[in-house]
Amino acid sequence: MKTYIKGNFRRSIFRSDKGYIIGLFKVRETNDEVLTEHINKTITFTGYFHELNEDDTYIFYGELVEHPRYGTQFQVSEYERVKPTNKEGIIEFLSSDLFPGVGAKLAKSIVDTLGENALDDILEKPSCLMLVPKLTAKKADKIVKILTKYEESSQTIVKLTDLGFTMKDALLIYNEYKHFTSEVIDKNIYKVIDDIAEITFSKVDAVALNNGMMPNDSRRIKALIIYIMNELIYQKGDVYLTKDVIVKNVNRTLENKLDSLDEYFKELEAERKIKIDNDAYYLMDLYQAEYNVAEKIYNLINKEPNKINGLDKYIADLEKMNDITYNDKQKEAIKKALQNNILIITGGPGTGKTTIIKAITELYAKINKLDYDALVSDLALLAPTGRASKRMSESTLLPASTIHRFLKWNKETDQFMVDENNKALNHLIIIDEVSMIDIALFDSLLKGLTSDIKLILVGDYNQLPSVGPGQVLKDLIESEVIDTVHLDLLYRQDENSYIPSLALEIKNGTLSESFLETKSDYTFLKCSASSIKANLVNLCMKVIDKGYDYRRVQLLAPMYKGENGIDLLNKELQNIFNPKDENKREIAYGDVIFRENDKILELVNMPDDNVYNGDIGTIKYIKYANTSKSKKNEIYVDFDGNLVKYTPKDFNKIKHGFIISIHKSQGSEFEMVIMPIANSYRRMLYRKLVYTGITRAKKKLILIGEPKPFADSVYNNNEYHRNSKLLERIMNKF
């Protein structure tokens, strides 16, 4: 028997836009002995609701919980609205604010005429209202419409929860389809997945199977194919899949295996959910993205380039003004950037990519006679991450932005406000760290730009590819139809530096014996895997003694689990870099302790707060629930001057950043990088990963651990080759 309380909603204390409510409820009745003490008293409740009206009576089903800070609460799992059954209750209901224009006198007349079954009679036979004296047809019609809508929403949500959806999901579904909800659910429950991002295939599939859906029903098979394709694409970064891979993985889920999925593939293609291109099976949006990118790139290449007279003199004047000498490759890059409509500039660390970006912006302003404000309006400096965009801004002394922020990403709708129908008006677009950009994001960016642009792509495709599908920079360079300047001259800090040389060796798949020698900017500290943790602790203490703090030092590792994994090492490093102190507030979240001054890594994009996945900050201060306005624990993280507040529902969006994954470090540079190297990492140690890690170091790189797995990784070029046809599509246009 489900525990319930029956009574009236009094008021909400908190209400989210997703329907989550914390409020007060006057208890009139209950079937739970413990709850009887709350009868005729108000109790705090929490849960997801479509709407709550003070004039209505409700039954809340759930359980009594004791919140550590907020005390006794009734946690509602489902609810129902109770229609009034006696004459007085019906009169009060019909004369409430729910029915504008129906006063107590008219409500009484309706009940006197139709009796205690008035509400059911109106719903079953609306014409019965014509029996009520002096009730106009217009007002009768309005009463019927309001009552029908009122009853429908309640019954539909009850139906959804009865099927097995949570109240939260039931509200999302009802708000999407309104009075079409039952029709959609009955016709094809899996449509919910297409229309509501927050509801996953796994949720819908469990509900469908529990309510009699046959495992091999065609509706389920088609939804399963799309789900499997999404899973596989985002696991490995492929833009398309082969048929046999899809069939094999779909059959892993099905009890009754299918020899062929061809009929389902044909239906999905007819529904424009997938695209079959010979042997390549695409999700439709990725096929369109790849096609669109190839088309836009082709158009840019074929536009007439600009002719700029006296460009050599402009560059010479800039060299004199900045007291700098550009090498031939750098001059070539600057000239082509100003003349071409599209250019790629690629090179490893220390080859001068940042220097060139600054030169291009300065000469562009001078040649086009733009003052600072005009240049800022005409130029867009972009990068995939917040730290990379900040680095561009610091080097050019101009505003820079993440691509998501530039395109005005709306996290609620997961759509960009800047798009093909609302284009940005900038003319010079310079994008750094292009190796991190996936095909979908690059497509979205190109859609949001006019055809009258100069597009300069800067990056190092020897780094790790994008997290999302595709290998955009690699494909663009290897097409050989886009002008590409390869920077290869290293600018060392001094004769005894090694980081750029080591990066070049790794890129070329070679490793000299110098990797064990100590240099001015590099050290390899040899130790066994079992002693890495202890040696790291000692090393970090020495680093602190030399005046470094965790803002200048970043530790990187390839894996989260294991004795030398990120999760365990972060706990050790917190004790070194930010030990417990009675003057520092701290709060527990699971097995993690967040403490004031902790180094923090952001895990998701939060564009409204101008903070993005991979950004690193520090906990400036913590507010406890008893002193905060929200009455919840609050963590305030400082991301380079941008203060962001986190409440408990957001704590899963951050983690300690004393040591982070090499993947998360992409797009960032750090004064000092320390990397443990252990044989236990071997399945993750390959050339591009190690290359990406060591190129994060600007001034000092310390490797600590076992030399052999490091050397092996340099020769391990067995990275996964992603399925992409961008290269082929571009080349086929020429």
Summary of the structure (lengths in Angstrom):
residues: 734
radius of gyration: 31.5
end to end distance: 71.6
largest distance: 101.9
contacts: 2341
relative contact order: 0.07
helix: 44%
strand: 22%
